[in-house]
Amino acid sequence: MKNCKKRTVLAAVFALAALLACSCKNPGQKRRSLKIVNWNAQTFFDGNKDGIEYPNFVKSKKWNQDAYKDRLQKLCKAIDILDGDLVILEEIENLGIIHDISNALAKNSWQQKKLYRYACFAKKPGASIGCAVLSRLPLQDLKVHSLDIQAENEPAPSMRPLIEVDLLAPKRLKIFVNHWKSKAGGSDSSVWRRWQESLLAQKILEAQETDSEAAILCAGDFNQDISEFCLSQEVQDGATVPKVELRSPFCGQKVLVRSPWLDYDSPIGSYNFRDKWERIDHFFCCGDLTLEDFGPQTGEWSYEDGRPKVFRIHSLMGWSDHLPIACRVEW
């Protein structure tokens, strides 16, 4: 499409301890199995008011360092309970919060293998919130991709970038972290999510050009129910397998990915709006990767019926308006 530019923005990746030696390709090693958690933490700002926060935080007389520390403690307790080897978070204000989370979680565990030694974070300059990854295994080759779209009849809104990062294990796992344009506001936002879908599809295809069997996991808050994606089918070993079709007009191609929502037999989703469940937080996978034990996670952060306990700035109560989702991957 004409007048569409791809722009890479700056991000931060850091290790909280010395990088461990890792062989990325060793045919003698067993396949690796990890638990992965994704959670939109809902406008997780620190205790400083820098002017980029959402208005309800800027105006609040209750939001301060003490309120931030209390909310941080609750989030870390939940992460500790969820016990993911890789934790992906959306709606985090800055890198300092990731340091705070990592340091707080380190105090909760004496087991070296349980520590989140590695992390990365990215957002557009001047944006209020970004996305982060916490990992117990080394992360490498961070890339951040942003769109500058000038091919529509209206100016493009601010959209969060796509994070691409590799997790190092016996075999490399490529991870794409997404936070697509929300449906909030009066205009039709689906056109912008289609552009973000296009960028994701293109990056998956580029990774597959390098390695046709690459293990790829896409995660995040896509702000789009599984029913709103283009669903397709593929025949594998004589069986028909339901899949999601991600399309990329950049290169005129499409890519088929697997979604655990298509096999999930429960009315509970990851987001509840006006008492209606939506499945807008996703894991998509393709290549040499299997995904099991998927589902939204309930706990202290949810009511008995599963609905998430939304964070309220006026009371400082609650966790998030999303439920975390989790799965186990093997590659």
Sequence and secondary structure as in RCSB ss.txt:
>XXXX:A:sequence
MKNCKKRTVLAAVFALAALLACSCKNPGQKRRSLKIVNWNAQTFFDGNKDGIEYPNFVKSKKWNQDAYKDRLQKL
CKAIDILDGDLVILEEIENLGIIHDISNALAKNSWQQKKLYRYACFAKKPGASIGCAVLSRLPLQDLKVHSLDIQ
AENEPAPSMRPLIEVDLLAPKRLKIFVNHWKSKAGGSDSSVWRRWQESLLAQKILEAQETDSEAAILCAGDFNQD
ISEFCLSQEVQDGATVPKVELRSPFCGQKVLVRSPWLDYDSPIGSYNFRDKWERIDHFFCCGDLTLEDFGPQTGE
WSYEDGRPKVFRIHSLMGWSDHLPIACRVEW
>XXXX:A:secstr
 TTEEEEE  EEEEESS      S  TTS   EEEEEEEEEEEE  S   S S HHHHH SS SHHHHHHHHHHH
HHHHHHH  SEEEEEEE  HHHHHHHHHHHHTT   GGGS  EEEEE  TT S EEEEEESS EEEEEEEEEEE 
SSSS       EEEEEE SSS EEEEEEE   S SSS  HHHHHHHHHHHHHHHHHHHHH TT EEEEEEE SS 
GGGSEEEEEEETTEEEEEEEEEETTTTEEEEEB GGGG   S  SEEETTEEE  EEEEEESS EEEEEEE  ST
TB TTS B   BTTTTB   SB  EEEEEE 
